[in-house]
Amino acid sequence: MKAVVLGCVLLWAMLQRSGMQIAVPATALNCCEGDILLLLDSSGSVANYEFSRLLLFIAELLRPFSLGRGHVRVGLLQVGTNPNLEFGLDVHNDQESLQKALQRVNQLQGDTNTEAALRVAQRLLTETEEKVPKILLWLTDGVQPGDVDQPMSELKAQGVSVLAVSTVHGNYQVLQRAVTPPLEFHLYAVDIDNIEIITEDLTEAIIKIICAERLRVVDLTSHSAVLQWRPVLSEDSGYYELKYNSEWKTDPETSRILPGVSSWAELTNLQPDTTYTASLRPESNQRLFNTLSVNFTTLPDVLSPAVVSVSDSGPHQIHVSWGPLQPARVQKYTVEYGAIPSGRVHTVTLHSQQNSTVLTGLEPGTQYLVTVSAMHANGKERAMSVRACTHEAALPALVDLQLTLAQRQEVQVAWRAHQEGLKGYWLSWERENSHSPTLKPSISSAYLPPTARSTWLTHLAPSSRVCVSPVYSSGRGDGICCTAERDTDSSQWG
């Protein structure tokens, strides 16, 4: 309780101090309209200090916006064992009310049940009739978020933009799949003590989504583009006509009809490094809408490898993968690797249809420089490098553990272990409660020197679990546990 109170006082002080220091950007106040639902990890994996810092960050992030219907509506949904809607989208209509509400937020603790919270988020963001841009901002430490891929995909398919802030503890690949492209503007991994450095960039990303009605390119590759717009129609009130063609007019204009509930469309089979013009005309029998248009240039054609990643590292091996796979254009791949700073360089040559390999025979606890090169059919060569670390070698385990009855109420514990690097032993057991044998036994533990091979234990609880683990300079090795059974009639051990 003391820690919770201290965290709340600290948060209140930081909010008060920051309120005097941060100026409100006048240009951002009235230009935006949309819904922002904050999905805040409030589980036990988030430290109290970290949770307070996240609330402070939220307060500063939202400070520039005018609130209420017709402007920006903000809701806060906490993730715990069960989701908790701290406040809905229609509750706060001014900054003073919102800032005071953030100061009153208490952490839930419990499990990280993100899936259950996302079901609530879907209802809040997709069942409303408001035709405004919608954002789900996920703030998490990323620790075991659960299977969030499907609910996140469903939200994005319904026109919700998903943004995420991770305090760099968790699974970055899960976050990458969850957010709406482009990743560089919608996904942030930052240390909690430096989280304020992303405030300006994230505010700008939010403004770009919920600002004035326009046709935007939100994801661009050499052969595709994703267009997004603020929905102004419904399923029954009309449709959209989307047209696009290249500046060279070499291909005929492409036209598509999209349902009125649409808020995005993907254009495929585009030419690389080419400028296109796209127009979107909302067609309705209820009112006239302006035709929106945008120009964009596709990226130059990607040469493999464009991405190199490492995974499944062990003490003696590293799994390396790369992409995109372009077997028709690449003749071969070469993987070079060597220990940093001056280890011997090894080379592996692979065929054009292989996009991964396992590097073996490596030294444990060592950093390697891995370079993947592709020889293209047109003579071009492209290479990318990454640094990767092997894991420390596994710590030796305890070899043997025996419990031997010596006298009434006394048991000898003996063991054997690998001696190299040994610093001692950690012993734990359940001790009979001295006040009453019927009370719950207490857990006792002791640290023994590396020369110890046995010890004596007395007053063990019935069916006491005795565990011994070897301790090395780099950590604790695997131990062994035995259960000492006592015959309650004779008070003897066996």
C-alpha positions in Angstrom: 0.0 0.0 0.0 2.9 2.3 0.9 4.4 1.9 -2.6 1.1 2.6 -4.3 0.6 5.8 -2.3 4.1 6.9 -3.0 3.7 6.2 -6.7 0.4 8.3 -6.8 2.1 11.2 -5.0 5.1 11.1 -7.3 2.8 11.1 -10.4 0.7 14.0 -9.0 3.9 16.0 -8.4 5.2 15.3 -11.9 1.9 16.2 -13.5 1.8 19.5 -11.6 5.4 20.3 -12.5 5.0 19.4 -16.1 1.8 21.4 -16.4 3.8 24.6 -15.7 6.6 23.7 -18.1 4.9 22.4 -21.3 3.4 25.0 -23.6 0.2 24.0 -25.6 0.8 24.1 -29.3 -1.9 26.5 -30.6 -1.8 25.0 -34.1 -3.0 21.6 -32.9 -5.9 22.6 -30.7 -8.8 22.8 -33.2 -7.6 21.1 -36.3 -8.4 17.6 -35.3 -11.5 15.4 -34.9 -11.3 11.7 -33.9 -11.5 9.0 -31.2 -8.4 7.9 -29.3 -8.7 4.8 -27.1 -5.7 4.3 -24.8 -5.0 0.6 -24.1 -2.8 0.8 -21.0 -1.0 -2.3 -19.6 -1.9 -2.2 -15.9 -0.8 -5.7 -15.0 1.6 -6.9 -12.4 4.5 -7.2 -14.9 4.6 -3.3 -15.0 6.4 -1.8 -12.0 4.6 0.9 -10.1 7.2 3.5 -11.1 6.9 2.5 -14.8 3.1 2.7 -14.6 3.3 6.3 -13.1 5.7 7.3 -15.9 3.3 6.0 -18.5 0.5 8.0 -17.0 2.6 11.1 -17.1 3.5 10.5 -20.7 -0.2 10.1 -21.6 -1.0 13.4 -19.9 1.6 15.3 -21.9 0.8 13.5 -25.1 -2.9 14.5 -25.0 -2.4 18.0 -23.6 -2.4 19.8 -27.1 -5.8 18.6 -28.2 -9.2 20.2 -27.8 -11.5 17.6 -26.3 -15.1 16.6 -26.7 -17.5 15.8 -29.5 -16.5 17.6 -32.7 -12.9 17.6 -31.5 -10.9 14.7 -30.0 -12.6 12.1 -27.7 -10.3 10.1 -25.4 -11.0 6.9 -23.5 -8.8 4.8 -21.2 -9.0 1.0 -21.0 -6.8 -0.8 -18.5 -5.4 -4.3 -19.2 -5.2 -6.7 -16.2 -6.7 -10.0 -15.3 -10.0 -8.5 -16.3 -10.3 -5.3 -18.5 -11.2 -2.1 -16.7 -12.7 0.9 -18.6 -11.3 3.8 -16.5 -13.4 6.3 -18.6 -15.2 6.2 -21.9 -14.9 8.4 -25.0 -17.7 10.8 -24.0 -16.7 11.5 -20.4 -14.1 14.3 -20.6 -14.8 17.5 -22.6 -11.9 19.6 -21.4 -8.2 19.3 -20.5 -8.7 20.0 -16.8 -11.2 17.2 -16.4 -9.0 14.7 -18.3 -5.8 15.7 -16.4 -7.4 15.2 -13.0 -8.8 11.8 -14.1 -5.4 10.7 -15.1 -4.1 11.6 -11.7 -6.7 9.3 -10.1 -5.9 6.2 -12.1 -4.8 3.2 -10.0 -2.9 0.2 -11.3 -4.9 -3.1 -11.5 -2.0 -5.6 -11.1 -2.9 -9.2 -12.0 -2.3 -11.0 -15.3 -1.8 -9.4 -18.7 -5.1 -10.4 -20.4 -4.8 -8.2 -23.5 -7.1 -10.4 -25.5 -10.1 -9.7 -23.2 -9.3 -5.9 -23.2 -9.2 -5.9 -27.0 -12.7 -7.3 -27.2 -13.9 -4.3 -25.2 -11.9 -2.0 -27.4 -13.6 -3.4 -30.5 -17.0 -2.7 -29.1 -16.0 0.9 -28.0 -14.4 1.8 -31.3 -16.5 0.0 -34.0 -20.1 0.1 -32.7 -20.3 3.8 -32.6 -22.0 5.7 -35.5 -19.4 8.5 -35.4 -17.7 8.8 -38.8 -14.4 10.0 -37.5 -10.9 8.6 -37.6 -10.3 6.1 -34.7 -7.0 5.3 -33.0 -6.1 2.5 -30.6 -2.9 3.6 -28.8 -1.4 0.5 -27.0 1.0 1.3 -24.2 2.7 -1.9 -22.8 5.9 -3.4 -21.5 5.3 -6.2 -24.1 5.6 -9.0 -21.6 3.4 -12.0 -22.6 0.6 -10.0 -24.2 -1.1 -13.1 -25.4 -2.5 -13.9 -28.9 -3.4 -10.4 -30.1 -2.9 -10.9 -33.8 -6.5 -11.7 -34.8 -8.3 -8.9 -32.7 -5.7 -6.4 -33.9 -6.2 -7.4 -37.5 -10.0 -7.1 -37.1 -9.6 -3.6 -35.7 -7.4 -2.5 -38.6 -9.9 -4.1 -41.1 -12.6 -1.9 -39.6 -10.6 1.2 -40.2 -9.0 1.7 -36.7 -5.4 2.9 -36.8 -3.3 0.9 -34.2 -0.3 2.6 -32.7 2.0 1.1 -30.0 4.5 2.3 -27.4 6.6 -0.5 -25.8 8.9 0.0 -22.8 11.4 -2.4 -24.6 10.9 -5.5 -22.4 8.7 -7.5 -24.8 8.2 -9.2 -28.2 8.9 -6.6 -30.9 7.6 -8.9 -33.6 4.1 -9.1 -32.0 4.1 -5.3 -31.9 5.2 -5.0 -35.5 2.3 -7.2 -36.6 -0.2 -5.3 -34.4 0.4 -1.7 -35.6 -0.9 0.0 -38.7 1.9 0.9 -41.2 4.1 2.8 -41.5 6.0 1.2 -38.5 8.5 4.1 -38.2 5.7 6.5 -37.2 3.3 4.2 -35.4 5.6 1.9 -33.3 7.9 3.2 -30.6 10.2 1.1 -28.3 11.8 3.3 -25.7 13.2 3.0 -22.2 10.7 4.2 -19.6 13.1 6.9 -18.3 13.5 8.4 -21.7 9.9 8.1 -22.9 9.4 11.8 -23.2 11.7 11.9 -26.3 9.0 10.3 -28.4 6.1 12.7 -27.3 6.5 15.1 -30.1 6.8 12.4 -32.9 3.8 10.4 -31.6 1.7 13.6 -31.3 2.5 14.4 -34.9 1.6 10.9 -36.0 -1.8 11.1 -34.2 -2.5 14.5 -35.8 -1.7 13.2 -39.2 -4.4 10.5 -38.7 -7.2 12.6 -37.2 -6.6 15.9 -39.0 -8.7 17.4 -41.8 -10.4 15.2 -44.4 -7.9 14.1 -47.0 -6.6 11.1 -49.0 -3.4 9.9 -47.5 -0.7 7.3 -48.4 0.0 5.4 -45.2 2.2 2.6 -46.6 4.3 2.5 -49.7 6.5 -0.1 -51.3 8.0 -0.5 -54.8 4.9 -2.3 -56.0 2.1 -1.3 -53.7 0.5 1.6 -51.9 -2.1 1.7 -49.1 -4.5 4.7 -49.2 -6.5 5.9 -46.2 -9.2 8.5 -45.7 -11.6 9.7 -43.2 -14.9 7.8 -43.8 -17.8 10.1 -44.7 -20.3 7.4 -45.9 -22.1 4.5 -44.3 -23.0 1.1 -45.8 -26.4 2.3 -46.9 -25.6 5.9 -47.8 -23.4 5.4 -50.9 -20.1 4.2 -52.2 -16.6 5.3 -53.2 -15.1 5.4 -56.7 -11.3 5.1 -56.6 -9.2 5.8 -59.7 -5.5 5.8 -60.2 -2.9 5.8 -63.0 0.8 6.6 -63.6 2.2 9.9 -64.7 3.4 8.2 -67.9 -0.1 7.1 -68.9 1.5 3.9 -70.2 -1.2 1.8 -68.5 -4.9 2.5 -68.7 -6.6 4.2 -65.7 -7.7 1.7 -63.1 -11.1 2.2 -61.5 -12.6 0.4 -58.4 -15.9 0.7 -56.6 -15.6 0.5 -52.8 -18.4 0.1 -50.2 -19.5 3.1 -48.1 -18.0 1.6 -44.9 -14.5 1.6 -46.5 -11.7 3.8 -45.0 -8.7 2.4 -46.8 -7.6 0.5 -50.0 -4.5 -1.2 -51.2 -3.2 -0.6 -54.7 -1.1 -3.5 -56.0 0.9 -4.4 -59.1 2.4 -0.9 -59.4 5.7 -0.1 -61.1 8.7 0.8 -59.0 10.0 4.3 -58.9 6.9 5.6 -60.6 4.7 8.6 -59.8 0.9 7.9 -59.6 -2.2 10.0 -59.2 -5.1 8.6 -57.2 -8.5 10.2 -56.7 -11.4 9.2 -54.4 -14.9 10.3 -55.1 -17.6 9.7 -52.4 -20.9 9.1 -54.2 -24.1 9.7 -52.2 -27.7 10.6 -52.9 -27.9 12.5 -49.6 -25.3 15.2 -50.1 -22.3 16.2 -52.3 -18.8 15.5 -51.2 -15.5 16.8 -52.5 -13.3 14.5 -54.6 -10.0 13.8 -52.8 -6.7 13.2 -54.6 -3.1 12.4 -53.8 0.1 12.0 -55.7 2.8 9.5 -54.7 5.9 7.9 -56.0 6.6 4.2 -55.4 9.9 3.2 -54.0 12.8 2.0 -56.1 12.8 -1.7 -56.6 14.0 -3.6 -53.6 17.2 -5.5 -53.9 17.7 -8.5 -51.5 18.7 -8.5 -48.8 16.7 -5.6 -47.5 16.2 -7.1 -44.0 18.6 -9.4 -42.0 17.6 -10.7 -38.6 18.9 -13.2 -36.1 16.9 -15.5 -33.8 17.1 -18.8 -31.8 20.6 -18.0 -30.6 22.3 -20.6 -28.3 25.7 -20.9 -26.8 27.2 -22.3 -30.0 24.9 -21.3 -32.8 22.9 -18.4 -34.3 20.0 -18.6 -36.8 20.2 -15.9 -39.5 17.4 -15.1 -42.0 17.0 -12.4 -44.7 14.6 -11.2 -47.3 12.9 -10.6 -49.6 13.5 -13.9 -51.4 14.1 -13.2 -55.1 15.3 -16.4 -56.7 14.7 -15.1 -60.2 17.0 -12.2 -59.7 19.6 -13.5 -57.2 22.3 -15.9 -58.3 23.6 -16.8 -54.8 23.9 -15.6 -51.2 27.1 -15.4 -49.2 27.1 -15.3 -45.4 30.3 -14.1 -43.7 30.7 -14.2 -39.9 33.4 -13.6 -37.4 33.9 -12.7 -33.7 34.2 -9.0 -32.9 36.7 -7.3 -33.0 39.3 -9.5 -34.7 38.0 -13.1 -35.0 38.6 -15.3 -38.0 36.0 -14.7 -40.8 34.1 -17.8 -42.0 32.1 -17.9 -45.2 29.0 -19.9 -46.2 27.7 -19.8 -49.8 24.0 -20.6 -50.3 21.7 -21.0 -53.4 19.2 -18.3 -54.4 16.2 -20.0 -53.0 17.5 -20.1 -49.4 16.8 -17.2 -47.1 18.1 -18.6 -43.8 20.9 -20.7 -42.3 22.2 -21.8 -38.9 25.8 -20.7 -38.0 27.3 -23.4 -35.8 30.6 -24.0 -33.9 30.5 -20.5 -32.3 32.0 -19.5 -28.9 29.5 -18.9 -26.1 28.9 -15.4 -24.8 30.6 -13.8 -27.9 29.5 -11.0 -30.2 29.7 -11.7 -33.9 29.4 -9.6 -37.0 27.2 -11.3 -39.6 27.1 -10.0 -43.2 24.7 -11.4 -45.9 25.6 -10.6 -49.5 23.5 -11.2 -52.6 24.9 -11.5 -56.1 22.2 -10.3 -58.5 21.8 -11.5 -62.1 22.3 -8.0 -63.4 25.8 -7.9 -61.8 24.8 -5.8 -58.8 25.9 -6.9 -55.3 24.1 -5.9 -52.2 25.1 -6.6 -48.6 23.7 -6.0 -45.1 25.3 -6.7 -41.7 24.0 -7.3 -38.2 25.6 -7.9 -34.8 24.5 -11.0 -32.9 25.5 -12.5 -29.5 25.6 -16.1 -28.6 24.2 -17.1 -25.2 26.4 -17.9 -22.2 27.2 -21.6 -21.8 24.7 -23.5 -19.7 25.6 -23.7 -16.0 26.5 -27.2 -14.7 23.8 -28.9 -12.8 23.8 -30.8 -9.5 24.8 -34.4 -10.0 23.2 -36.3 -7.2 21.1 -35.6 -4.0 20.4 -38.1 -1.2 18.4 -37.9 2.0 19.4 -40.2 4.8 17.6 -40.8 8.2 20.1 -40.3 11.1 18.1 -40.0 14.2 14.5 -39.0 15.2 13.7 -35.6 13.7 17.1 -35.4 12.0 17.9 -36.0 8.3 21.3 -35.9 6.5 21.3 -34.2 3.1 24.3 -35.2 0.8 25.1 -34.3 -2.8 27.6 -34.2 -5.6 28.2 -31.5 -8.2 30.7 -30.3 -10.9 33.5 -28.4 -9.1 34.7 -26.0 -11.9 33.7 -22.4 -11.2 31.6 -23.5 -8.1 31.0 -20.7 -5.6 28.7 -22.6 -3.1 25.3 -24.2 -2.7 21.8 -22.9 -2.1 19.8 -25.1 0.2 16.0 -24.7 0.9 13.6 -26.9 2.9 10.2 -26.8 4.7 10.5 -26.5 8.5 7.9 -27.6 11.0 6.2 -24.7 12.7 7.7 -24.6 16.3 4.4 -23.2 17.8 2.1 -25.8 16.4 2.6 -28.7 14.0 -0.8 -28.1 12.5 0.2 -24.6 11.3 1.6 -24.1 7.8 5.3 -25.0 7.6 7.8 -22.2 7.1 10.4 -22.1 4.3 14.0 -22.0 5.4 17.1 -21.6 3.3 20.9 -21.5 3.7 23.9 -20.7 1.6 26.8 -23.3 2.1 30.4 -23.0 1.0 31.8 -24.9 -2.1 33.6 -27.3 0.1 30.3 -28.6 1.7 29.1 -32.0 0.6 26.4 -32.6 3.2 24.5 -31.0 6.0 22.0 -31.9 8.8 18.4 -30.8 8.9 16.1 -31.0 11.9 12.4 -30.4 12.6 11.4 -30.9 8.9 7.8 -30.6 8.1 5.8 -33.8 7.1 6.5 -34.4 3.3 9.1 -31.6 3.4 10.6 -30.7 0.0 14.4 -30.3 0.2 16.2 -28.6 -2.7 19.9 -28.0 -3.4 21.3 -25.9 -6.2 24.9 -25.2 -7.2 25.9 -21.5 -7.3 28.4 -20.3 -9.9 29.9 -16.8 -10.5 27.5 -16.2 -13.4 24.3 -17.6 -11.8 22.6 -20.6 -10.2 22.8 -24.0 -12.0 19.9 -26.5 -12.1 19.3 -28.1 -8.7 17.6 -31.3 -7.4 14.7 -31.6 -5.0 13.7 -34.6 -2.9 10.7 -35.1 -0.6 11.4 -36.4 2.9 8.4 -38.5 3.9 7.7 -39.0 7.7 5.5 -41.7 9.1 3.1 -39.7 11.3 2.5 -42.7 13.6 6.1 -43.4 14.5 7.5 -39.9 13.8 10.3 -41.5 11.8 11.6 -40.4 8.4 12.0 -42.5 5.2 
